[in-house]
């Protein structure tokens, strides 16, 4: 009887796995992002948003979150990327209404809560800006597959921060679903196309259902 039960469970498991594989195979696959078939876990963290409220892992749950590293003194990539996200924000929400865009500041020395509040509102009142000290930011960046570094030529308050131009998509279970990386072309800013974000997002949502 026990052997029969084990055999039945094995058959059911194989059949279930085949159906899941068949579903994923038949659905359109993302073309413009690194999509994780097995979403990556985000380790516990604690930051503060641009309104002074705590932002932790729980704030990812129940929403599709677009995470971008940047800072308010960034001269080009940051404002251009945030503007691109604003352009396609309604399109993203049309695919799934539970969407949030997050700017994680990699310049906590200059980016106060008040400064982040003014900056992020310029792009979209629904966007969220986060800040934390480097002790929190460095491991969070590694966990997300991103990077940043303060310029060695830092003088007073005039310095640049090197950072990833990629955007990470976190699923409603609070795990990393995909990473969108810009194409680097000589003479052009490394900006991710909003159309590519929308196209792959629709596919990723379908694959996750």
C-alpha positions as CSV (number, residue, x, y, z in Angstrom):
1,X,0.0,0.0,0.0
2,X,2.8,2.4,0.9
3,X,4.6,1.7,-2.4
4,X,1.4,2.3,-4.3
5,X,0.9,5.6,-2.5
6,X,4.5,6.7,-3.2
7,X,4.0,5.8,-6.9
8,X,0.8,7.8,-7.1
9,X,2.5,10.9,-5.5
10,X,5.4,10.5,-7.9
11,X,3.1,10.4,-10.9
12,X,1.2,13.5,-9.7
13,X,4.4,15.4,-9.1
14,X,5.8,14.6,-12.6
15,X,2.5,15.5,-14.2
16,X,2.3,18.8,-12.3
17,X,5.9,19.6,-13.2
18,X,5.2,18.9,-16.9
19,X,2.2,21.1,-16.9
20,X,4.1,24.0,-15.4
21,X,7.0,23.5,-17.9
22,X,4.5,23.3,-20.8
23,X,2.8,26.5,-19.6
24,X,6.1,28.4,-19.4
25,X,7.2,27.0,-22.8
26,X,4.0,28.0,-24.5
27,X,4.0,31.6,-23.1
28,X,6.1,34.3,-24.6
29,X,9.4,34.7,-22.9
30,X,11.0,38.1,-21.9
31,X,13.4,39.4,-24.5
32,X,14.9,42.5,-22.9
33,X,15.7,41.4,-19.4
34,X,17.4,38.7,-17.4
35,X,14.4,36.8,-16.1
36,X,14.8,34.5,-13.2
37,X,12.7,31.3,-13.5
38,X,13.3,30.9,-9.8
39,X,13.0,34.4,-8.2
40,X,15.9,35.5,-6.0
41,X,15.4,36.2,-2.3
42,X,15.9,39.7,-0.9
43,X,17.6,39.6,2.5
44,X,16.1,41.6,5.3
45,X,16.8,45.4,5.1
46,X,15.5,48.6,6.6
47,X,15.4,52.0,4.9
48,X,13.5,55.3,5.2
49,X,11.3,56.7,2.4
50,X,11.0,60.3,1.3
51,X,8.2,60.9,3.8
52,X,10.2,59.6,6.7
53,X,8.4,56.3,7.0
54,X,10.2,52.9,7.4
55,X,10.5,50.9,4.2
56,X,11.4,47.2,4.7
57,X,10.9,43.9,2.9
58,X,7.2,43.9,3.8
59,X,6.6,47.0,1.6
60,X,7.5,44.9,-1.5
61,X,4.8,42.3,-0.8
62,X,1.6,42.7,-2.9
63,X,3.2,45.0,-5.5
64,X,5.4,44.8,-8.6
65,X,8.3,47.0,-7.7
66,X,10.7,48.7,-10.1
67,X,13.9,49.5,-8.2
68,X,16.5,52.0,-9.6
69,X,19.7,53.2,-7.9
70,X,20.5,56.9,-8.3
71,X,20.9,60.2,-6.5
72,X,19.6,63.8,-6.7
73,X,22.9,65.3,-7.9
74,X,23.2,62.9,-10.8
75,X,23.6,65.0,-13.9
76,X,22.2,62.7,-16.6
77,X,21.3,59.0,-16.2
78,X,19.1,59.3,-13.1
79,X,16.7,62.1,-14.3
80,X,16.5,60.6,-17.7
81,X,15.7,57.1,-16.4
82,X,13.1,58.4,-14.0
83,X,11.5,60.4,-16.8
84,X,11.4,57.3,-18.9
85,X,9.7,55.4,-16.1
86,X,7.2,58.2,-15.7
87,X,6.4,58.1,-19.4
88,X,5.5,54.4,-19.3
89,X,4.1,54.4,-15.7
90,X,0.4,54.3,-16.9
91,X,1.3,51.5,-19.3
92,X,2.8,49.5,-16.5
93,X,-0.2,50.0,-14.4
94,X,-2.5,48.9,-17.2
95,X,-0.7,45.5,-17.1
96,X,-1.0,45.3,-13.3
97,X,-2.5,48.0,-11.1
98,X,-0.2,47.1,-8.2
99,X,3.0,48.8,-9.3
100,X,5.5,51.0,-7.5
101,X,8.6,52.8,-8.7
102,X,11.5,53.1,-6.2
103,X,14.6,55.3,-6.4
104,X,17.2,54.1,-3.9
105,X,19.6,57.0,-3.2
106,X,23.3,56.0,-3.2
107,X,24.3,59.4,-1.8
108,X,23.0,59.4,1.8
109,X,25.3,62.3,2.7
110,X,23.6,64.8,0.5
111,X,20.2,63.2,-0.1
112,X,18.2,64.0,3.0
113,X,14.6,63.0,3.3
114,X,13.5,66.5,2.5
115,X,15.6,66.7,-0.6
116,X,14.4,63.3,-1.8
117,X,10.8,64.4,-1.3
118,X,11.2,67.4,-3.5
119,X,13.2,65.6,-6.1
120,X,11.0,62.5,-6.6
121,X,7.8,64.6,-6.7
122,X,9.2,66.3,-9.8
123,X,8.9,63.1,-11.8
124,X,5.7,61.5,-10.3
125,X,3.8,62.1,-7.1
126,X,3.4,58.3,-6.8
127,X,7.1,57.4,-7.1
128,X,9.0,56.6,-3.9
129,X,12.5,57.6,-2.9
130,X,14.5,55.7,-0.3
131,X,17.6,56.4,1.8
132,X,19.8,54.5,4.2
133,X,23.4,54.5,5.4
134,X,26.1,52.7,3.4
135,X,26.1,49.9,5.9
136,X,22.7,49.1,4.7
137,X,23.1,50.1,1.0
138,X,26.2,48.1,0.2
139,X,24.8,44.6,1.1
140,X,21.4,45.6,-0.4
141,X,23.1,46.6,-3.7
142,X,25.0,43.3,-3.9
143,X,21.8,41.4,-3.1
144,X,20.0,43.1,-5.9
145,X,22.8,42.5,-8.4
146,X,23.6,46.2,-8.6
147,X,26.6,48.4,-7.6
148,X,27.7,51.9,-6.7
149,X,30.9,53.6,-5.7
150,X,31.7,57.1,-4.5
151,X,34.3,58.9,-6.7
152,X,37.8,58.9,-5.3
153,X,38.0,62.6,-6.2
154,X,35.4,63.6,-3.7
155,X,35.9,67.3,-2.7
156,X,33.5,68.9,-0.3
157,X,30.0,68.4,-1.6
158,X,31.0,68.3,-5.3
159,X,31.4,64.7,-6.3
160,X,29.9,62.1,-8.5
161,X,28.6,58.6,-7.6
162,X,29.2,55.8,-10.0
163,X,26.2,53.4,-10.0
164,X,24.3,50.8,-12.1
165,X,21.9,52.1,-14.7
166,X,20.0,48.8,-14.5
167,X,16.5,48.5,-13.1
168,X,15.4,45.5,-10.9
169,X,11.9,44.2,-11.0
170,X,10.7,42.7,-7.7
171,X,7.6,40.5,-7.7
172,X,4.6,40.7,-5.3
173,X,6.1,38.0,-3.2
174,X,9.1,40.3,-2.5
175,X,11.6,38.4,-4.6
176,X,13.7,39.5,-7.6
177,X,11.9,38.5,-10.8
178,X,14.2,40.2,-13.4
179,X,16.9,42.7,-14.1
180,X,16.8,45.1,-17.0
181,X,20.2,46.3,-18.2
182,X,20.7,49.2,-20.6
183,X,22.6,48.8,-23.9
184,X,25.8,50.7,-23.9
185,X,26.4,52.6,-27.1
186,X,29.2,55.1,-27.7
187,X,28.0,58.7,-27.2
188,X,24.6,57.7,-25.8
189,X,23.4,57.6,-22.2
190,X,22.8,54.0,-20.9
191,X,19.0,54.4,-20.6
192,X,16.6,51.4,-20.7
193,X,13.8,51.8,-23.3
194,X,10.4,52.3,-21.7
195,X,8.9,50.2,-24.5
196,X,11.1,47.3,-23.5
197,X,10.1,47.6,-19.9
198,X,6.4,47.4,-20.8
199,X,6.8,44.6,-23.3
200,X,8.7,42.3,-20.9
201,X,6.6,43.3,-17.9
202,X,3.5,41.9,-19.6
203,X,5.3,38.6,-20.3
204,X,6.7,38.3,-16.8
205,X,3.3,38.9,-15.2
206,X,1.8,36.2,-17.5
207,X,4.6,33.8,-16.6
208,X,4.1,34.5,-12.9
209,X,0.3,33.8,-12.8
